[in-house]
Structure formats: C-alpha cells, structure tokens
Amino acid sequence: MTTDRPTPTARPIDLDALTLADVRAGALADRPVTVLGLARSGVALARFFADAGAAVTIYDGRPASELADAIWALDGRPVRLLAGPDVPPEAAWAGAALVATSPSINPDFPTTEPRLRAALRTLVDGRAGGDPDAPALVSEADLFLRLCPAPTIGVTGTKGKTTTSSLIAAVLDADPSHPALLGGNIGVPLVERLLDLTPEHRVVIELSELQLPTVSHGTTVAVYTNVTSDHLDRHGSLEGYRRAKRRLAELVDPDGALVLNADDPVVSAYAGLGGARSVPYRYDEPLPGGVGVVDDWIVAANVDRLGPPGKGAAASTESGRIMPIAKLAIPGRHNVSNALAAVATGLLFGIAPDAIERAAAGFGGVEHRLEPVGVFDGVRFVNDSQGTQPDAVIAALRAFDPPIVLIAGGRDKDVDLSALAAVAAERAVAAVVIGESGPQLARLFGAAGLARIETAATLDEAVRTAAALARERLAAGDPAPATVLLSPAAASFDMFVDYAARGRAFKEAVAGLAAERRTRGAR
C-alpha cells in the first residue's frame, strides 16, 4: 500500500458500455479508480477493483490509525490510501476514470460529511455540465446490478427486509441447480462476488433507503415488505423517504415481477410501476395471481412463473395450499407476512410447494431480529436489537404472550412514537428505558398508562432490572414464560457502534446473568 503514488489522467469509464465479460477480459486493468469510504462496502469495492487490475486509490476522512482493521482486510492488495481530515476529497479522484462510493456517501444526503458532500456535488455538476474529464460516479450497489449476470431479487421495506431476504434465499436454495447468494444491506457487499457468478445463480440483495437513490439499474424481481416512516434525517421528509423506497419498483425489469404487500396501502399502490406484473400477498384470502392465508394455511392463487407468456402457473396443489402457518418457526403475525413474500418469490422461480414448506419450516430467523437468547427461571430473553423503528417494536410486542418486560431506548430517530406507546401500555407489564431517548420514552409510556417504568444507565443493568421485574410477575401468578424483550425503538449510536454491537451486548448480559444463577444454584 502506498500513500503518495500519483494517479494518471484517464478518460472516464463508460459504465453503460461496461460488461462483466469486459471486466473478466481486463477492461479495468491499469485504469485509475477511486473508492470513497473504507467501511464494508469500500473494502469490497477496493478488493474487486484491485483484483480486476485497476490502479486503486482509496479516500477516507478518518485518520489511517482508525482504519487498521479495514486496511488489514485489503489483504496486501496494492492500493493508494489517502486518509485523514487534512486530505482534500477532490484530490482522491484527480485524474480518475471512475469513482465508486459506499452507500452512505451521497451528495444529496445531509448526513454525508460536509467537505466530501460539497466536493461530490461539484463532481456531479461537472458531469451534468458535460465536463469530459469528470470521472464516472457509481455506488457499490449500482455497480453490482449493472454487471450481475444472474437474476436478482431486490428486497426492501421499512421493516422486515432482512428476515424476508434471508427467508427468500433459504427458499431459493432448495433448488441446487440454481445456487442462491444473499447479500447487500444485510452486511455482505456483493460486488466482489461478481467474478464468481453465472446466469445460473440467483442473487437476493437487500436494498435500503441508503442504496436505492444511487441505483440506475433494477432487479429482476422487486419485493416490498412495507413502507412507513424512517430515516427522515437523511431524506428530509416522509415523501423524500417514500420516493427513495419507490425507486426499486420504478426500475424493476419489465419482464420480471413486483411482489407487493397488499396489506400496506403505500406498497400496494406500486402496482403498475416499472411495467412488470404484480404478485400481491396479504394476510387474507389471496388476490388473483397472489398469495394469502386461508384457514391458517398459506395458499397461492395461480401465481405464474417468471418467463415469457405461456410458461405456466407455478406448481401447487389443487387447493393452492403451500404450508400451514403453524409450521413457521419464526414468531409473530408480521413474520407470516414475511413468509408470504418468500413463498410468492419461490413460486415465481418454480420452487415446488413441498420444497418451499421444508425451507420455510426450517428457517429459524436471523440474528438481532426476534432472536431467542435463552430461557431460565421461567423468563425468556429475546434480542430484537434491529427493532429501531416503532412499527418493528409494535410487531415484536405482538409476537409474544404476556407478561412482557420491554427494554427500549437509544438515539432518537425523530419519528412519531405515540402509536408505540399505546401498544407498549397494552402489551407490556413493565419497561426499562436506556440511552438518550430513555426519558422521552418513559414520559410517553407513562402517559399511555404503563404503570411500571424503570431507568437503567447501561444495557447490562437494564437486563438485570428487566429480569427481576419479570420474576416479580411470575411470583404474582402470571403465566410462564415471561419475556424480556430488547426492542429499542431507537438507533444505537449513543451507546454502541451499531445495532449488532448492542445485540451482542444484550446476549452477553443474559449469558452473564444465567451464569450467576447457575453458580448460586450449585452452592
């Protein structure tokens, strides 16, 4: 790795003409490429371009001393690193043929670092004005979708997209002749897998509101869970957020399909966007060509497979039955909805109903989303650290029988929490609040009628307090098991680096409490 190798001037890369076959044939060899940001996506981009032979420059506004893990992940690849607050961002792409960005770096996002945002705006305006030397600009997600040779299934929504993406991948994986790959916003950048992909693969890509505004190419199938309100700090308004989410439907392959939640009024209105046919799903009798629920069974109503007209309906029984809801291992009505989306996608790709049932029944969920952590002393502990948005927390509270003790709080996301407060008062017997938004949540929960509210300074203290409150309810005669539910309704950044770190801390606190109980019991 070097820090001072100059980048030669080069004509911009024509992204519209670039193919994966070109990349494999050496089209990027010795071409100067700049990668902005050295987080997960930036590392993946740098490795992809370096492996394709490009002359890679990486820019990150953090000091190099804070990038040790990311630099190590480059595994010795020859790159030029420009790091630190004293480096002018535009110096990183002087003479570059292409600039590739991590999803959070966008000149239209107020959350992008101000100097970098301003420099990128100048670059974008220069390209729009016809500057022949301005390099092309592409995001990691857009680059992947431009070059991917396989059918793609894009999954988005305010909540449920990670569980739905993972379940779709599990269902598609039931067909060994078409290997399924899962990545995207779920934490696995897909760009560096491009060189391994063939048309026989099927790729499930979770796409967030960060990535969607940056993409110019759509997916073969677009799957929507729901669209409510989130990330208004980045998009400025509810309409701005919804506009970002709508992008996936607008760009979907006209020969593909839109898999839409008919129970969500915003999502159901996307039918007809992009020219692709719609496959609706709902927690009720299925609409024609869709998936639904009848007599506690997931059923399909003549869902046509992907392909040219006349390819035929997906395989199903005469009644359309796919599987009983009771066989789903993931709890909650909202997860039935997620399963409906996965079933619809499986049918589109010709997965047999019995294979769909086996895959869905064997799917135990994903980490930090209603993740069972342990049960002891009659108390069940559930990690829903990904529950950063009120609708997700409401769904979590409705997924378990009382008594429930809720642990909530963190960095406020500037969304309306009044509906959550009402459900918390209805479903929980107590709450333990933490973090910056803890006082606000305590006021809202109390005003809604929740009688028992405690405050904790740390997550470990919150777990101990919540466990004691749960045991009190059991001692008073409430039915076991009681549930201690971490579902914060807030971001994690006031106390943790991300929601995953918060979830791991919760699990460590539960493990420590369990070990203490075992030690006391052995005496």
N, C-alpha and C positions, 0 to 999 in steps of 0.2 A: 504494500500500500504506500502511496506517495501523497504528499500534500502540496507539491509545487509543480507538477507536470503540466505544462500549458496544453490547452485544448485547441486543436487546429480548427480553422474556419471551415465550415462544410455547408453544402446546400441542405435545406430541410428535408427530412424523410417524408415521402408521400404515403401517409398512413392508409389512404383509401386504396392504394395500389399494392400495399404490402400484404403478403400471404404467409401462412406458416411454412409452406413449401419454400418460399423465398428465404425465410429465416434459416431453415434447415440447410439451404444451399449456400449460406454465407452472406446474405444480403446486408447483415448488420456488422460484418467483420470490419474492424477499424473505424466504424462510424462513431463520432463523438456523441455520447448520450449522457444526459444529466438526470439524476434521480433526486427528487426533493423529499427529504424526510427519511430517517433511518430507524423507523419502527418496523413492525412486522411486514407491512406491505413494501416498504422501502428496501428492506433486506431482500425480500423475494424478487423485487424488480432488479436490484443490483446483481443478484446471482444469475437471473435469467439473461440479462444483457451481457454480463461478463462471459457466461458460458456460450453465448452466441457470437463472441469475438469482438464485441463493441468496446470502445475506449470509454470507460465509465467514470463519470465524476459524480460524487455524492455531496449534497449540501444538507446540513442540519444546523439550526441555530443554537443548539446546545453545545457546550464545550466538549471536546473529544474525551475528556475524563469521565463524562457521563454516558459515553457510548460504548463502553468496553464490551458489554455483552453483545451488542449489535455488531461491533467490529469482529468479535470472535466468530459470530455466526456467518460472516462472509467467507470463512474458511480459507483465508490466504489468497483469495482472488485479487488480481491486480486492478485496483481502483484508485482514483484520486479523491481524497477526502478534504472537503472544505467545511470546517466546523467552527462554531462559536459565534457569539453575538457581534463580534467585530467584523465578520465577513459580510460584505455586501451581497445579498442574494443574487443579484443580476450577474455578479462575477462568475457564478457557478454555471451559467448557461451561455456565456460569451463564446460564440463560435460553435455552439452545439447544433446538431442536426435534429435532436428530439429531446423534449423534456417530459419526464414521466413522474407522476405525483402519487403520494399516498392519499387515501380517501379524505382525510381531514384537511388537506391543503387545497384551497379553492379561493380564487379572487373574489367570489361572490359571498363567501362566508365571513361574517364579522368575527367568528371565533378563530380564524386564521391569524397568525402572528402579524401585526400591522405592517412591519417593513416588508415581509415576504408577500403579503397581500397586495401592497402597493406596487411592488416590482412585477408581480404576476399580472396585475391589471395593465401595466404598461406593455408587457409582452403580448397579452391577448388583444389589446387595442392595436398594437403594431401589426399583428397578423390580419386582423379585420381590415386594417387600412392598406393592406397589400404590400407590406414590407417583405421583400424577397429573402432577406437574411434572418427573419424571425423564425426560430425553430418551431416545429410542430409541438403541440401540447396534448398529452394523453394521460388518463388516470390508469391505475393498475387494473381496475375492473373493466374499463372500456377496452384496453389493450387485449385483455383476455377474450372478451366477447368478439372482438374484431377477428382474432386469429384462431379461435377454437374450432376444430374440425368436427366436433361431436354435437349431437343435440343437447340443448341446455334447458334446464328448468330453473327459472328465476323465482325466488320466493321472497315476498316482502309483506310488511304489515306493521302496525304499531306494537302488537304483542303476538306471541305465538310463532314467530317466524323461525326461531332456532329449533324448537320442538318439531314443527311441521317439516322443515328442511331435513332434519335428521330422520324423521319417520319416512319421508318420501325416499330418501336414499336407501333406507333399510328395505322398503318395498321393492324398489327397482333392482336392488342387489339380489332379489330372488331369481333373477334371470342371469345365469352365469355366462351366457353368450354375449351379454352386453354389460361389461363391468361398470359399476356406478362409482362416481367420485363426488365427494361432498366438500365444499369449502366456501370461501367468500367471507362475509361479515362474521361468520361463526368462529373466525380466528385462524383460518387456514387460507392464506392467499394462494390463488390457483395459478397465477401467471407462470411460475417456474415448473408447473406440471405440463405445460403446453407441448413440449417436445416429446412427451410420452404418450400423448393422446392420439386416438384414431377415430374414424367415423363410427366405430362400433361401441365406443364408450357412451355413457350418459352422464352428464355433469349437472349436479344440483348446486346452485350458487345462491346463498343467502345474500340479499341486497338490502342495505339500509338506506335511510334518508341521506346519509353522507355520500354514498356511492352513486345513487340514482341520478342526481343532477349532472354527473360527469360522464354519463354513458351516452353514446350516439348509436349504438347497435343494440338490438333487443335480443331476447331469448326465444327459444322455440316455443316454450310454454311459460306463461306467467301465472303464478299462484299468489293469491291475496288472502291473508287471514282476516284482517280488519284494518280500518283506518280511523283513528280517533284524534288525539292531540298529544304532541310531544316535541321536544327539541325546538321550542319556539325561540330560544336564544339564538339559534343558528338561522332559522328561516324567517324570523321577523313577525310572522302572523300564522294563524291557523290555515289560511288559504295558501300561504307560501309552503307550509309543511305538506298540505294535501297535493299541491302542484308537484312537489318532488316525488311523492309516492305514485302519482298518476303516470309518471314517466315510463314505468315498466310496461303498463298497459298500452300506452301510445306507441311503443317501439316493438311490441311483440310481433313475431313472424306471422304474416297474414295466413300462411299455411299451417300455423300452429294452433294454439288454443289459450284461452283465458280461463283459469279455474277460479271462480269467484264465490265468495261467501254471500249467499242470498239473504242471510240474516242481518247483514251490515248494510245500511242504506247508502253509505258512501261507496263502498266496494261494488255493490250490485249495479250502481249507475255507470260503472266502467264497461258494461256490456256494449259491444259495438265499437269500442275504441281499437284502433290499430287494424281493423279489418278481419281479425281472427274470430272464429266461433267461440262461444262461451259455454263452459260447463259449470252450471251452478250447483252449489251444495248448501244444505241447510238442515237444521235440527227439526225436521218435519218431513212429511211425505215429499219425495223428490219431485222436482220440476222435470218436465220432459228433457231428456238428454243429460240429466244430472244425477246427483247422489243425495240421499237423505236418510231419514230414520223412520221405520215403521215397526210398531210392536217391539221396540227395543232391539231391533236389528238394523244394521247398516245395509241399505239396499240401493241398487242402481236402476235407473230408468233409461235403458238403451243408450248408453254412452258410446259414441262412435270412436274407434281407434284413430290415432293420428295417421295421416296419409292422404292419398288422393281420394276424391269422392268415390264411393262404392267399395272402399276397403272393408267396410262392415262394422257391425257393433262389436264392442269388446265382449269377451266371453263372460257369461253369468248364468245363473240358474234361471229356470222359467219364472220364478217369483222375483228375480233380481237380487235375492239375498246374497250378501257377501260374508258377514260375520255378526254374531251377537255383540252388543256393546259390552256386556259383562266380561268378555274375553280380553278387553283392553287392559293393559297393566298400568297405564298412566291415569291418575285420578282426575276427576272434575269434568263438568259439562263442557268447559272450554276445550278440553283435550279430546272430547268426542268430535267437536268441530274440526280440530286439527287433523284428527284421523280421517274425517270425511274428505278433506282436501287431499290427503295422501292416497286414499282409495281412488278418488277421481283421477289422480295423476297416474297411478298404477294401471288403471283400466285404459287410459289413453295410450299407454305404451305396451298394451297387450299382455300385462301380467295376469295370470289366471286367478280367479277368486280364491281358490284354496291356498295358493301361494301368498296372496295378499293377506289372508287371515293369519297364516303362520307368522309372517313377518310382523304384522301389527300386534299380534298377541305376544310376541317375544320381545317387543320393544319396551324397555324399562325407563325411557326418558333420558334426559341429558343433565349434566352437572349444572348445579345452581338454578335449576328450574323445577320446583316442587320435588327436590331430590331428598329421598328418605336418608336420614343420617344415622338414626338409631332409636331404640325403644328400651327404656329401663325405668323401674319404679312406676310403671303404668303411664309414662309420659313418652310420647312420640315427638322426635325432633325433625323438622323439615327445613331444608335450605332452599329458599326461593330468592337468593340474593339478586337474581336478574329481574325481580319484580320492582322495577324502578318507576313504574308508571301506574297511576291509580287503577286503571281498568285491570291491569295484571294482578294487583293486590286484591281487588274485589273478587276476581276469579279464584285466586288462591284461598281466600276466606270461605268461599262457597264450595271448595273441593273437599273439605273435611267436616265431620260432625263435631258439634261442641262437646266438651269445652275447648276453646282455643285461646291461647295467650299469644298476642301478636307482638313481635319486635319490629319497630319501624323507625325510620329517621335517617338523615344523612344530609347531603347538599340539595337544597330545594331546586326543583326543575321549573318553577314558575308556571305550574299548571293548577287547575281547579281541583281541590281535594275534598270538596264538600260532599260529593257522592260517596267517596271512600269513607268519610267519617260516619255517615249514616249506616253503611254496611258493617263497619267495624263495631259500632254500638250494637248492632243487631246480632252479629255472628260471634264476636269475641267476648270473653268474660273479663279480660284484662288486657292492657297493653303496656309494654315497656318501650319508652322512646329514647332515642340516642341522637347524637350529632347536631348539626346546625339547625335542622328543621324540627328537632325534638320539641321545643317549646310551642311552636305553631301547631304541630300535630296534637300535643296534649290539650291545647285550647279547643281545637276542632273536635277531637274525640269527646272531650268533656261536655261541650255544648250539645253534641249529638246524643248524649245520655249514657256514655260508657262510664261506669262508676269507679272502676279501679284502674288508675294510671300511675305508673312509676317512671322515674327517670334514672338512667344509668350513664356513667361517664365513659365507659368502654363497652365493647361488644361482649367481652368475657363477663363483665359484671351484669350485662343485660341477660345473658344466657342463664346465669345463676339465679337472678331475680325471677325470670320467667319460669324456670323450673320449680322454684319454691311456690310461686303463685299457682301453677298447675297442680302441684301436690296438695295444696290447700283445698282446691276444688274437689279433688278426688276424695280427700278426707271428709269433705262435707257431703259426699254422696253422689257426686256427678259420675256419669259412666266413663269407664276407661275404654280406650286410652284418651287421655288429654293430649292436646297437640300444642307444642311450642313452635310457632311459625315465624321464621325470619323472612319478611317480605317488605322491604324498606320504604317503598313509595318515594324514593329519592335516589339521587346519584351517590356514589361512594367517595367522591374526591376530597371530602373534608377529613376523612379518617383513613382511607385506603387508596392505593393506586388505581384500582378498578373494582368492578363488581366481583370478579373472580377472586381477588385477594380477600375481599370481605367474606365471600362464601367459604373460602378455605379457613379463615379465622373463626368463623362460626363452627365449622366442623371440628377444628382443633379445640375450641372451648367445650364443645359437647363431649369430645373424647376425654378431655381432662376431667370433666365432671363425672363421667362414667367411671374413670379410673379411681377417682376418690371414693365413689360409692362402693366399688369392689373392694378397695382397701379397708374401708370401715366395716364392710360385711364380713371380711376374713378375720377380723380381730375377735 
